[in-house]
């Protein structure tokens, strides 16, 4: 019997909750987050998205043709997102040409490893990363300005629909995977959840 993405969440509820519920997000919701902390996260997230773009491209290269539309849509959205990050950095007078912090570097290195894995694992990772953002920015509830713009970007209905389609495609890939590949996908899910938790915490490493 094949495993599904939802079963990964059901098998590791505490690990997943730590990925999507964090004081950083709660402080964005209340407006109590320090500007320096948010700026640290913002710049490192831009550096993360650069590597995520490469992973998305590698996943597309391994995907069956019936999955192309969704992944190409994701790549198109990433182009807009990178431009948006640059605009936000300019507004906040932030330098994007800096080094990755240790946590960001670890996440990017892991995505590079995933880029060499099989498609079912890649599809699971892409879904898990996007779901983490989708749920994390929805969880705290309505946010105050200027953080409401960020919550809307990743918590809006269109992005939720995109994540649901990624889940459907990952489930299709997992349904055809052997037991070893399924175990690798579950291990990757756990790793992504752990890295997401660490990434929120990185904002406090000033």
N, C-alpha and C positions, 0 to 999 in steps of 0.2 A: 504493500500500500504506500503510495507516494505521500510525501509531506507537503504542507502548504505554508505560505508566509505567515498566515494567522496562527498556525501551530507553533511557529518559532516564538511569537509573542506570548502565546499561552504557556509554552515550556519555560520561558524566562521572564516572567512578569516584573520582578523586582529590577532586573537588569535593564529592562526596557523603560520602566518608569523613571529610573535615574537618568536616562538619556533625554527624556522630554520634560522633566520637571526639575528646575534648578533655581536657586536664589537669583541668579543673573536675570532670568526671564521674569521672575516675580518682581524684581526691582525695576525692570523696564516697564512693567505694567503699572507700577505705582509711581514711577518717575523718580525713584530714589537712587537709581544707578548713577554712579559718578561718571562724568564725561570721559575722563581718562580711561576708565574701565571699559566703557562702551567703545571708545575709539580703538583700544587695543584689540578687542574682539573684531571690530569692523575690518581693520587692516589685515589681520590674520585670516579672516574669513575670505577676503578677496584672494589671498594667496592660496587658500584651500580650493577655491572655485577654479583657479587656473589649472590645478592638477585634476580636479574633478572633471573638467572639460576633456582632458586627455583620456581619462578613464571612460567617459561616455563615448568618445570616438572609438576606442578599442572594443567596447561592448557592441557598438553598432557593427563593427567589422566581423564579429562572431555571431551576430543575431540572424535568425531566419528572416527571410524577406517580409513575412507577414508582420514582423515586429518593427519594421523600418519606420513606418509613419510616426509612431509614438516616440521613438528615439530621436528621429530627425526633428520632431517638434520640440523635444527637450534641448537639443543642440541650438535650435533657433532661439529658444528662450534664454539659453545661457549667454548667447551673444549680447542680447539686450541687458542681461544681468551684469555682465562685466562692464558695460558702458555705464550702467546705473551705479555700480560700486565706485567707478572713477568720478562720477558726478558728485556722489555723497562725500568722497574723500576731499574733493576740491572745496565743497561747501564747508567742510570742517577743517580745512587747511592741514590735511594729513598726507604724509609721504608714503606712497604705496611701494616704493622701491627700497624696501628694507628686508632683512632676513626673516625667515620663518622662526618663530619660537619653537622650543623643543616639542611641545605638544602638537603643533601644526606640522612640524617636520615628521613626527611619528605617523600622523594620519596620512600625510602625502606619500610617505614611503610605503605604507600599507596599501594605499590605492595603486601604487606602481606594481606591487606584488599581485593584487587582484587582476590587474591588466594582463597578467600572464596565465590566469586561471581559466577554467571552462566557462562557457556561456551561462549555465544555470547558476553558478556562483556569482558571476558578474551581474546577472539580472537581479539576483537577491540583494546584492550590495547596493546597486543603484536604487532599488525600491526602498531599502532600509534607510539610506541616507536622506532621500527625499521625504519619506514618511516622518522621519525624526524632525525635520524642519517644519513640516506641515502641522504636526501635532504639537510640537513645542511652542510654536508661536500662537496656536489657538488656545492652549491649555489655560494660561493665566486669565483669560477674558479680555475685555476691551482695554486697550492700552492708551496711555496719555500721549500727547504730542511731545517730541517728534517720533516716538517709538511706534506709534500706531501705523506709520507708513511701512515699517519693517514687518509688523504683524500682518498687515494686509497683503504684502508681497508674497509671503509664504503660507498664509492662512486662508487665502481667498478660495472661493468655490471652484474656480477653474484649475487652480493648482491641486486642490483635493481630487478633482476628477482625473488629472494627469497621474497622480500617485496611485489612484485606484486602477488605472490602466496598466501602470508598471507592475502592480501586484498581480494582475491577471496574467500578464506575460511571464512573470517570474514563476507563477504557479504552473503555467503550461510547460515551461522549461524543466521545472522540478519533477513534473509528472513523467517525464521521459528520462530522468536521471537515474543512475544506479545508486546503490546504497552508499557507497563511498563518497560520491559527488554530493549526495544529499547531506551527509554528515559534514562535508566541507562547507556547504552553504550555511548550515546551522552554526558552525564555528565562526564563519564570517559575519553572520548576523550578530552574534555575541560580541565580536571584536568591534563592529561598527557602533553598537550601543555603548560600549565602554569608551571608545574614542569620542563619541558625541558628548558624554558626560564630562570627560576631561577637557574638551574644547570649550564648553561653557565656563568651566572653572579657570581656564587660562586667562580670562578677562581680568582676574584679580592679581595676575602675576606682573605687576608693573615695576 
